[in-house]
Structure formats: structure tokens, C-alpha cells
């Protein structure tokens, strides 16, 4: 997939997140401040405009463009985390074609960047609980389509699994065991993003 194709997929990501704003708001109202959906929608609205107006030559360009737009506009923890997710993906990408191995490595780089920024780990009931299994699922796949599809499936399963976790970071950690039974909003967002990147949205 070339830079133009990635740009188009990321525009689809923005559309998927915007269509899911209400779902993300409800999820965050259960265990957070209730602003996750609004923040993600604001960031993705800005990212969509940036993707449509800025050049995409190298395959890292669209990821960087989306990430910086989200960092600057989404606000709150979601802006920092998901902006870092996309700029982190951009760091390892080189050349003019995204491959299966390159995609898996980009997801790994994104996780490293997020952990360096916030210190969360898998098991803390965060978006990392969707990202970690996605990385594992994408590794070793023969084609980019297979890697993207496997990552999306694993992220969705990971997001669902957060319902069985007790939150240890963010606003939700104040709930303790009362956070059980609710999926993490960030993990839901990541599963939506990776599904749209795979090119077959489930809205």
C-alpha cells in the first residue's frame, strides 16, 4: 500500500471514529469523564482535514499528519494517547510501500511511544490491552491485508476483554472493582481504528 492508499484508509478511520462518537461517549460515561467520544471526534475531524490538504509522499506522512492533528486538537488524555499512537507508527516507516512486516513493526513502535509517554502496561485496562494482542496477531503474516485483518480481530477481542479487568490508571482507577463489567473506551477506539485501517469497517 502506498502513501495515497494509507491516506485514504486514515480518512476512513476518521469517518469510523466520527460515526462511533456516541458509542465512545457512553463507554466513557460509565467509567470516565464522559468526554472521550467528543475528544476523539474533535481530533479526527481535524485529522480528516489535514489528511485531505497535506501531501502524502512517504508512507509515514499520513500517519504523522493524523497524529499531529489529533495531538493539537483532541485535548485530554485521548489526544495525547492517540496522537502518540499515530506519530509512533510513523517513526519506523520508510520507503513508499507499506508491508505486513512494516505494519507490525509500526504498531510495536506505537506501543513503545505510548508506554514511554504514560507508563501504562497491558493489564491496566487501557487501549494497550487492545494494541498488545493486535501486535502479536499481525506479526509474521504473509500479506498486509492479512496482518491488518488479524490485528483488527485481535484488537476487538482485546477491547472486549477489558470488561473483565480492574482499572489501575486514569479516572477509572478511582472506581476500583466497580470498573468491572465495562470495556475501556480507549480500547474500543483502538479497535475501531484498526478495523477501519483494515478496510472493512464494522459500524
DAKA-V760664 format. One record per residue. N is the residue number from 1. RES is the residue in three letters. SS is DSSP state (H for helix, E for strand, C for the rest). PSI is psi in whole degrees, -180 to 180 (* if undefined). D_LAST is the distance of its C-alpha to the last C-alpha in Angstrom with 1 decimal. Layout:
{{N | RES | SS | PSI | D_LAST} {N | RES | SS | PSI | D_LAST}}
This chain:
{{1 | UNK | C | 130 | 23.6} {2 | UNK | C | -179 | 25.5} {3 | UNK | H | -39 | 25.0} {4 | UNK | H | -39 | 23.7} {5 | UNK | H | -40 | 21.0} {6 | UNK | H | -43 | 20.0} {7 | UNK | H | -45 | 20.0} {8 | UNK | H | -40 | 17.6} {9 | UNK | H | -39 | 15.2} {10 | UNK | H | -32 | 15.7} {11 | UNK | H | -39 | 15.1} {12 | UNK | H | -36 | 11.6} {13 | UNK | H | -48 | 11.3} {14 | UNK | H | -44 | 12.5} {15 | UNK | H | -40 | 10.2} {16 | UNK | H | -42 | 7.1} {17 | UNK | H | -43 | 9.3} {18 | UNK | H | -39 | 10.5} {19 | UNK | H | -19 | 7.4} {20 | UNK | C | 9 | 7.3} {21 | UNK | H | -46 | 11.1} {22 | UNK | H | -42 | 11.8} {23 | UNK | H | -44 | 10.2} {24 | UNK | H | -36 | 12.3} {25 | UNK | H | -46 | 15.2} {26 | UNK | H | -42 | 15.4} {27 | UNK | H | -39 | 15.4} {28 | UNK | H | -29 | 18.1} {29 | UNK | H | -28 | 20.0} {30 | UNK | H | -38 | 20.7} {31 | UNK | H | 6 | 22.4} {32 | UNK | C | -151 | 22.7} {33 | UNK | C | -12 | 23.7} {34 | UNK | C | 8 | 20.5} {35 | UNK | C | 5 | 20.2} {36 | UNK | H | -44 | 17.7} {37 | UNK | H | -44 | 14.8} {38 | UNK | H | -45 | 17.4} {39 | UNK | H | -44 | 18.9} {40 | UNK | H | -39 | 15.8} {41 | UNK | H | -42 | 15.0} {42 | UNK | H | -46 | 18.7} {43 | UNK | H | -41 | 18.9} {44 | UNK | H | -28 | 16.1} {45 | UNK | H | -46 | 17.5} {46 | UNK | H | -40 | 20.8} {47 | UNK | H | -38 | 19.6} {48 | UNK | H | -44 | 18.1} {49 | UNK | H | -45 | 21.6} {50 | UNK | H | -42 | 23.4} {51 | UNK | H | -33 | 21.7} {52 | UNK | H | -18 | 22.6} {53 | UNK | H | -22 | 26.1} {54 | UNK | C | 147 | 27.4} {55 | UNK | C | 147 | 28.7} {56 | UNK | C | 98 | 27.0} {57 | UNK | C | -62 | 29.9} {58 | UNK | C | 155 | 29.7} {59 | UNK | H | -18 | 26.5} {60 | UNK | H | -22 | 26.7} {61 | UNK | H | -50 | 26.7} {62 | UNK | H | -38 | 23.0} {63 | UNK | H | -43 | 22.3} {64 | UNK | H | -44 | 25.3} {65 | UNK | H | -48 | 24.4} {66 | UNK | H | -45 | 20.9} {67 | UNK | H | -45 | 22.5} {68 | UNK | H | -39 | 25.4} {69 | UNK | H | -42 | 23.5} {70 | UNK | H | -43 | 21.4} {71 | UNK | H | -39 | 24.7} {72 | UNK | H | -19 | 26.4} {73 | UNK | H | -27 | 24.1} {74 | UNK | C | -37 | 21.6} {75 | UNK | C | 164 | 24.4} {76 | UNK | H | -168 | 24.9} {77 | UNK | H | -35 | 24.1} {78 | UNK | H | -38 | 20.5} {79 | UNK | H | -44 | 22.1} {80 | UNK | H | -45 | 24.7} {81 | UNK | H | -50 | 22.6} {82 | UNK | H | -28 | 19.7} {83 | UNK | H | -44 | 22.3} {84 | UNK | H | -34 | 24.4} {85 | UNK | H | -50 | 21.7} {86 | UNK | H | -41 | 21.4} {87 | UNK | H | -32 | 25.2} {88 | UNK | H | -41 | 25.9} {89 | UNK | H | -39 | 24.1} {90 | UNK | H | -29 | 26.2} {91 | UNK | H | -38 | 29.4} {92 | UNK | C | -5 | 29.8} {93 | UNK | C | 130 | 28.6} {94 | UNK | C | 159 | 31.4} {95 | UNK | C | -163 | 32.2} {96 | UNK | C | 11 | 30.2} {97 | UNK | C | 127 | 28.0} {98 | UNK | C | 130 | 25.4} {99 | UNK | C | 172 | 26.1} {100 | UNK | H | -47 | 24.8} {101 | UNK | H | -40 | 27.5} {102 | UNK | H | -38 | 26.9} {103 | UNK | H | -46 | 23.2} {104 | UNK | H | -42 | 24.2} {105 | UNK | H | -39 | 27.0} {106 | UNK | H | -40 | 24.9} {107 | UNK | H | -39 | 22.7} {108 | UNK | H | -44 | 26.0} {109 | UNK | H | -38 | 27.4} {110 | UNK | H | -43 | 24.5} {111 | UNK | H | -42 | 25.0} {112 | UNK | H | -44 | 28.7} {113 | UNK | H | -41 | 28.3} {114 | UNK | H | -43 | 26.2} {115 | UNK | H | -37 | 28.7} {116 | UNK | H | -32 | 31.6} {117 | UNK | H | -42 | 30.2} {118 | UNK | H | -18 | 29.4} {119 | UNK | C | 3 | 31.0} {120 | UNK | C | 157 | 28.2} {121 | UNK | C | 158 | 28.1} {122 | UNK | C | 138 | 25.9} {123 | UNK | C | -10 | 26.4} {124 | UNK | C | 3 | 26.4} {125 | UNK | C | 60 | 22.9} {126 | UNK | C | -176 | 21.4} {127 | UNK | C | -19 | 18.9} {128 | UNK | H | -24 | 21.6} {129 | UNK | H | -13 | 20.9} {130 | UNK | H | -34 | 17.7} {131 | UNK | H | -42 | 19.5} {132 | UNK | H | -50 | 22.6} {133 | UNK | H | -29 | 21.3} {134 | UNK | H | -41 | 19.2} {135 | UNK | H | -47 | 22.5} {136 | UNK | H | -40 | 24.4} {137 | UNK | H | -35 | 22.0} {138 | UNK | H | -26 | 22.1} {139 | UNK | C | 134 | 25.9} {140 | UNK | C | 3 | 28.0} {141 | UNK | C | 146 | 25.5} {142 | UNK | C | -35 | 27.2} {143 | UNK | C | 159 | 24.7} {144 | UNK | H | -41 | 22.2} {145 | UNK | H | -42 | 19.4} {146 | UNK | H | -43 | 20.4} {147 | UNK | H | -44 | 20.6} {148 | UNK | H | -42 | 17.2} {149 | UNK | H | -44 | 15.6} {150 | UNK | H | -41 | 17.8} {151 | UNK | H | -42 | 17.1} {152 | UNK | H | -44 | 13.4} {153 | UNK | H | -45 | 14.2} {154 | UNK | H | -37 | 16.9} {155 | UNK | H | -40 | 15.1} {156 | UNK | H | -44 | 12.6} {157 | UNK | H | -40 | 15.8} {158 | UNK | H | -41 | 17.6} {159 | UNK | H | -44 | 15.3} {160 | UNK | H | -37 | 15.7} {161 | UNK | H | -22 | 19.4} {162 | UNK | H | -18 | 19.9} {163 | UNK | H | -26 | 20.0} {164 | UNK | H | 10 | 23.4} {165 | UNK | C | 152 | 24.8} {166 | UNK | C | 127 | 27.0} {167 | UNK | C | 136 | 26.2} {168 | UNK | C | 2 | 29.1} {169 | UNK | C | 162 | 28.1} {170 | UNK | C | -169 | 27.1} {171 | UNK | H | -35 | 27.1} {172 | UNK | H | -23 | 25.7} {173 | UNK | H | -23 | 28.8} {174 | UNK | H | -17 | 30.9} {175 | UNK | H | -22 | 29.3} {176 | UNK | H | -129 | 30.5} {177 | UNK | H | -17 | 29.8} {178 | UNK | H | -12 | 28.0} {179 | UNK | H | -9 | 25.0} {180 | UNK | C | 144 | 24.7} {181 | UNK | C | -6 | 21.9} {182 | UNK | C | 134 | 19.4} {183 | UNK | C | 147 | 17.0} {184 | UNK | C | 129 | 17.8} {185 | UNK | H | -38 | 15.6} {186 | UNK | H | -38 | 16.5} {187 | UNK | H | -38 | 15.6} {188 | UNK | H | -45 | 12.0} {189 | UNK | H | -44 | 12.0} {190 | UNK | H | -39 | 13.6} {191 | UNK | H | -36 | 11.3} {192 | UNK | H | -43 | 8.3} {193 | UNK | H | -48 | 11.2} {194 | UNK | H | -31 | 12.6} {195 | UNK | H | -43 | 9.6} {196 | UNK | H | -37 | 9.5} {197 | UNK | H | -34 | 13.2} {198 | UNK | C | -13 | 13.4} {199 | UNK | C | 10 | 12.1} {200 | UNK | C | 86 | 9.4} {201 | UNK | C | 146 | 5.9} {202 | UNK | C | 86 | 3.8} {203 | UNK | C | * | 0.0}}
